[in-house]
Protein backbone atom coordinates (compact mmCIF):
# COMPACT_ATOMS: atom_id res chain seq x y z
CA UNK A 1 0.00 0.00 0.00
CA UNK A 2 1.53 3.33 -1.07
CA UNK A 3 1.84 6.38 1.15
CA UNK A 4 -0.99 8.32 -0.51
CA UNK A 5 -3.41 5.46 0.03
CA UNK A 6 -2.40 5.29 3.68
CA UNK A 7 -3.01 9.03 4.06
CA UNK A 8 -6.42 8.61 2.42
CA UNK A 9 -7.32 5.99 5.01
CA UNK A 10 -5.99 8.24 7.79
CA UNK A 11 -8.28 11.03 6.60
CA UNK A 12 -11.20 8.64 6.31
CA UNK A 13 -10.71 7.40 9.87
CA UNK A 14 -9.94 10.91 11.16
CA UNK A 15 -13.05 12.58 9.79
CA UNK A 16 -15.13 9.56 10.79
CA UNK A 17 -13.78 9.88 14.34
CA UNK A 18 -14.59 13.59 14.26
CA UNK A 19 -18.21 12.84 13.36
CA UNK A 20 -18.43 10.29 16.19
CA UNK A 21 -16.91 12.74 18.68
CA UNK A 22 -19.28 15.45 17.49
CA UNK A 23 -22.25 13.12 17.96
CA UNK A 24 -21.15 12.22 21.50
CA UNK A 25 -20.57 15.90 22.27
CA UNK A 26 -24.05 16.71 20.95
CA UNK A 27 -25.75 13.99 23.02
CA UNK A 28 -23.85 14.35 26.29
CA UNK A 29 -23.92 18.14 26.54
CA UNK A 30 -27.30 18.62 24.92
CA UNK A 31 -26.09 21.35 22.59
CA UNK A 32 -28.26 22.56 19.74
CA UNK A 33 -27.95 20.90 16.37
CA UNK A 34 -26.90 24.19 14.77
CA UNK A 35 -23.92 24.44 17.16
CA UNK A 36 -22.66 20.88 16.67
CA UNK A 37 -23.23 21.22 12.93
CA UNK A 38 -21.08 24.38 12.77
CA UNK A 39 -18.38 22.71 14.86
CA UNK A 40 -18.25 19.80 12.41
CA UNK A 41 -18.26 22.23 9.47
CA UNK A 42 -15.27 24.19 10.76
CA UNK A 43 -13.12 21.27 11.87
CA UNK A 44 -13.81 19.01 8.90
CA UNK A 45 -13.28 21.80 6.36
CA UNK A 46 -10.05 23.03 7.98
CA UNK A 47 -8.77 19.45 8.00
CA UNK A 48 -8.85 19.44 4.19
CA UNK A 49 -6.49 22.44 3.80
CA UNK A 50 -3.36 20.23 3.36
CA UNK A 51 -4.99 18.27 0.50
CA UNK A 52 -2.99 19.96 -2.32
CA UNK A 53 0.27 19.09 -0.56
CA UNK A 54 -0.71 15.48 0.13
CA UNK A 55 -2.76 14.12 -2.74
CA UNK A 56 -1.27 14.15 -6.26
CA UNK A 57 -4.56 13.29 -7.97
CA UNK A 58 -8.15 14.46 -7.63
CA UNK A 59 -9.34 10.86 -7.73
CA UNK A 60 -8.43 10.34 -4.08
CA UNK A 61 -10.52 13.37 -3.11
CA UNK A 62 -13.41 12.20 -5.28
CA UNK A 63 -13.55 8.84 -3.50
CA UNK A 64 -13.45 10.50 -0.08
CA UNK A 65 -16.14 13.00 -1.12
CA UNK A 66 -18.44 10.28 -2.43
CA UNK A 67 -17.98 8.18 0.71
CA UNK A 68 -18.86 11.02 3.07
CA UNK A 69 -21.76 12.19 0.92
CA UNK A 70 -23.14 8.65 1.07
CA UNK A 71 -22.66 8.51 4.86
CA UNK A 72 -24.48 11.81 5.32
CA UNK A 73 -27.31 10.74 3.02
CA UNK A 74 -27.94 7.37 4.67
CA UNK A 75 -27.64 8.72 8.22
CA UNK A 76 -30.23 11.34 7.34
CA UNK A 77 -32.59 8.73 5.92
CA UNK A 78 -32.13 6.44 8.93
CA UNK A 79 -32.47 9.25 11.50
CA UNK A 80 -28.91 8.95 12.77
CA UNK A 81 -26.13 11.53 13.25
CA UNK A 82 -28.46 14.13 14.74
CA UNK A 83 -25.46 16.36 15.52
CA UNK A 84 -25.45 17.15 11.78
CA UNK A 85 -29.06 16.70 10.76
CA UNK A 86 -30.98 18.09 13.75
CA UNK A 87 -31.83 21.53 12.42
CA UNK A 88 -35.23 23.12 11.84
CA UNK A 89 -34.43 24.68 8.47
CA UNK A 90 -34.21 22.68 5.27
CA UNK A 91 -30.63 22.44 4.03
CA UNK A 92 -28.54 20.46 1.57
CA UNK A 93 -25.35 22.11 2.84
CA UNK A 94 -23.94 18.99 4.47
CA UNK A 95 -24.20 17.06 1.19
CA UNK A 96 -22.70 19.93 -0.81
CA UNK A 97 -19.65 20.36 1.46
CA UNK A 98 -17.67 17.28 0.31
CA UNK A 99 -18.70 17.93 -3.31
CA UNK A 100 -17.57 21.54 -2.99
CA UNK A 101 -14.19 20.53 -1.56
CA UNK A 102 -13.68 18.10 -4.44
CA UNK A 103 -14.63 20.61 -7.16
CA UNK A 104 -12.40 23.30 -5.64
CA UNK A 105 -9.51 20.84 -5.48
CA UNK A 106 -10.11 19.69 -9.05
CA UNK A 107 -10.29 23.17 -10.57
CA UNK A 108 -7.33 24.53 -8.59
CA UNK A 109 -5.30 21.50 -9.66
CA UNK A 110 -6.19 21.99 -13.31
CA UNK A 111 -5.14 25.65 -13.03
CA UNK A 112 -1.96 24.75 -11.19
CA UNK A 113 -2.32 26.98 -8.13
CA UNK A 114 -2.55 25.95 -4.48
CA UNK A 115 -3.91 29.42 -3.67
CA UNK A 116 -7.07 28.70 -5.68
CA UNK A 117 -7.82 25.89 -3.24
CA UNK A 118 -6.55 27.15 0.09
CA UNK A 119 -8.16 30.59 0.22
CA UNK A 120 -11.66 29.49 -0.94
CA UNK A 121 -11.70 26.60 1.53
CA UNK A 122 -10.37 28.80 4.34
CA UNK A 123 -13.11 31.39 3.71
CA UNK A 124 -15.72 28.63 3.66
CA UNK A 125 -14.43 27.15 6.93
CA UNK A 126 -14.07 30.41 8.90
CA UNK A 127 -16.27 33.16 7.46
CA UNK A 128 -19.53 31.25 7.18
CA UNK A 129 -19.56 30.23 10.89
CA UNK A 130 -18.46 33.76 11.89
CA UNK A 131 -21.47 35.18 10.04
CA UNK A 132 -23.81 32.68 11.71
CA UNK A 133 -22.44 33.32 15.22
CA UNK A 134 -22.60 37.11 14.91
CA UNK A 135 -25.99 37.09 13.21
CA UNK A 136 -27.56 34.92 15.91
CA UNK A 137 -25.96 36.42 19.02
CA UNK A 138 -25.80 40.15 18.29
CA UNK A 139 -29.25 41.71 18.48
CA UNK A 140 -28.53 45.42 18.94
CA UNK A 141 -28.33 47.44 15.71
CA UNK A 142 -28.96 44.25 13.82
CA UNK A 143 -31.75 42.93 11.64
CA UNK A 144 -32.45 40.92 8.53
CA UNK A 145 -31.24 42.36 5.25
CA UNK A 146 -33.99 43.69 3.01
CA UNK A 147 -33.25 44.10 -0.70
CA UNK A 148 -35.74 45.22 -3.33
CA UNK A 149 -38.53 44.72 -0.83
CA UNK A 150 -37.54 41.13 -0.08
CA UNK A 151 -36.43 40.12 3.40
CA UNK A 152 -33.44 37.77 3.38
CA UNK A 153 -32.62 35.29 6.12
CA UNK A 154 -29.19 36.95 6.52
CA UNK A 155 -28.47 39.75 9.00
CA UNK A 156 -26.51 42.97 8.55
CA UNK A 157 -24.07 42.15 11.36
CA UNK A 158 -23.57 38.58 10.16
CA UNK A 159 -22.83 39.64 6.59
CA UNK A 160 -20.56 42.46 7.78
CA UNK A 161 -18.63 39.95 9.89
CA UNK A 162 -18.33 37.62 6.91
CA UNK A 163 -17.09 40.48 4.70
CA UNK A 164 -14.47 41.71 7.19
CA UNK A 165 -13.19 38.21 7.97
CA UNK A 166 -12.93 37.31 4.29
CA UNK A 167 -10.86 40.43 3.59
CA UNK A 168 -8.48 39.73 6.48
CA UNK A 169 -8.02 36.09 5.47
CA UNK A 170 -7.45 37.09 1.84
CA UNK A 171 -4.79 39.66 2.77
CA UNK A 172 -2.95 37.12 4.94
CA UNK A 173 -3.07 34.25 2.43
CA UNK A 174 -2.18 36.40 -0.59
CA UNK A 175 0.72 37.95 1.34
CA UNK A 176 2.05 34.51 2.27
CA UNK A 177 1.61 33.33 -1.31
CA UNK A 178 3.36 36.33 -2.91
CA UNK A 179 5.82 37.19 -0.18
CA UNK A 180 4.90 40.86 -0.35
CA UNK A 181 1.87 43.12 -0.05
CA UNK A 182 0.78 45.86 -2.45
CA UNK A 183 -2.34 47.73 -3.52
CA UNK A 184 -3.18 45.04 -6.05
CA UNK A 185 -3.33 42.47 -3.25
CA UNK A 186 -5.61 44.79 -1.26
CA UNK A 187 -7.89 45.27 -4.27
CA UNK A 188 -8.11 41.50 -4.85
CA UNK A 189 -8.87 40.96 -1.15
CA UNK A 190 -11.69 43.53 -1.25
CA UNK A 191 -13.25 41.93 -4.33
CA UNK A 192 -12.93 38.44 -2.82
CA UNK A 193 -14.60 39.71 0.35
CA UNK A 194 -17.45 41.35 -1.57
CA UNK A 195 -18.14 38.48 -3.97
CA UNK A 196 -17.96 35.74 -1.32
CA UNK A 197 -20.23 37.78 0.98
CA UNK A 198 -22.80 38.16 -1.79
CA UNK A 199 -22.54 34.42 -2.51
CA UNK A 200 -23.31 33.71 1.14
CA UNK A 201 -26.02 36.37 1.33
CA UNK A 202 -28.04 35.04 -1.60
CA UNK A 203 -27.53 31.36 -0.87
CA UNK A 204 -30.52 29.08 -0.42
CA UNK A 205 -30.82 26.00 1.78
CA UNK A 206 -27.11 25.60 2.38
CA UNK A 207 -26.01 26.19 -1.20
CA UNK A 208 -23.39 28.62 0.13
CA UNK A 209 -21.19 25.59 0.85
CA UNK A 210 -20.80 25.44 -2.92
CA UNK A 211 -21.20 29.07 -3.98
CA UNK A 212 -18.71 30.56 -1.52
CA UNK A 213 -15.59 28.61 -2.55
CA UNK A 214 -16.40 28.55 -6.26
CA UNK A 215 -17.11 32.30 -6.41
CA UNK A 216 -13.89 32.98 -4.50
CA UNK A 217 -11.96 30.71 -6.84
CA UNK A 218 -13.43 32.52 -9.86
CA UNK A 219 -12.33 35.93 -8.55
CA UNK A 220 -8.79 34.70 -7.88
CA UNK A 221 -8.57 33.04 -11.28
CA UNK A 222 -9.64 36.24 -13.04
CA UNK A 223 -7.58 38.69 -11.00
CA UNK A 224 -4.32 36.88 -10.27
Rosetta blueprint (number, residue, H / E / L):
1 X L
2 X L
3 X H
4 X H
5 X H
6 X H
7 X H
8 X H
9 X H
10 X H
11 X H
12 X H
13 X H
14 X H
15 X H
16 X H
17 X H
18 X H
19 X H
20 X H
21 X H
22 X H
23 X H
24 X H
25 X H
26 X H
27 X H
28 X H
29 X H
30 X L
31 X L
32 X L
33 X H
34 X H
35 X H
36 X H
37 X H
38 X H
39 X H
40 X H
41 X H
42 X H
43 X H
44 X H
45 X H
46 X H
47 X L
48 X L
49 X L
50 X L
51 X H
52 X H
53 X H
54 X H
55 X L
56 X L
57 X L
58 X H
59 X H
60 X H
61 X H
62 X H
63 X H
64 X H
65 X H
66 X H
67 X H
68 X H
69 X H
70 X H
71 X H
72 X H
73 X H
74 X H
75 X H
76 X H
77 X H
78 X L
79 X L
80 X L
81 X L
82 X H
83 X H
84 X H
85 X H
86 X L
87 X L
88 X L
89 X L
90 X L
91 X L
92 X L
93 X H
94 X H
95 X H
96 X H
97 X H
98 X H
99 X H
100 X H
101 X H
102 X H
103 X H
104 X H
105 X H
106 X H
107 X H
108 X H
109 X H
110 X H
111 X H
112 X L
113 X L
114 X L
115 X H
116 X H
117 X H
118 X H
119 X H
120 X H
121 X H
122 X H
123 X H
124 X H
125 X H
126 X H
127 X H
128 X H
129 X H
130 X H
131 X H
132 X H
133 X H
134 X H
135 X H
136 X H
137 X H
138 X L
139 X L
140 X L
141 X L
142 X L
143 X L
144 X E
145 X E
146 X E
147 X E
148 X L
149 X L
150 X E
151 X E
152 X E
153 X E
154 X E
155 X E
156 X H
157 X H
158 X H
159 X H
160 X H
161 X H
162 X H
163 X H
164 X H
165 X H
166 X H
167 X H
168 X H
169 X H
170 X H
171 X H
172 X H
173 X H
174 X H
175 X H
176 X H
177 X H
178 X H
179 X L
180 X L
181 X L
182 X L
183 X H
184 X H
185 X H
186 X H
187 X H
188 X H
189 X H
190 X H
191 X H
192 X H
193 X H
194 X H
195 X H
196 X H
197 X H
198 X H
199 X H
200 X H
201 X H
202 X L
203 X L
204 X L
205 X L
206 X L
207 X L
208 X H
209 X H
210 X H
211 X H
212 X H
213 X H
214 X H
215 X H
216 X H
217 X H
218 X H
219 X H
220 X H
221 X H
222 X H
223 X H
224 X L
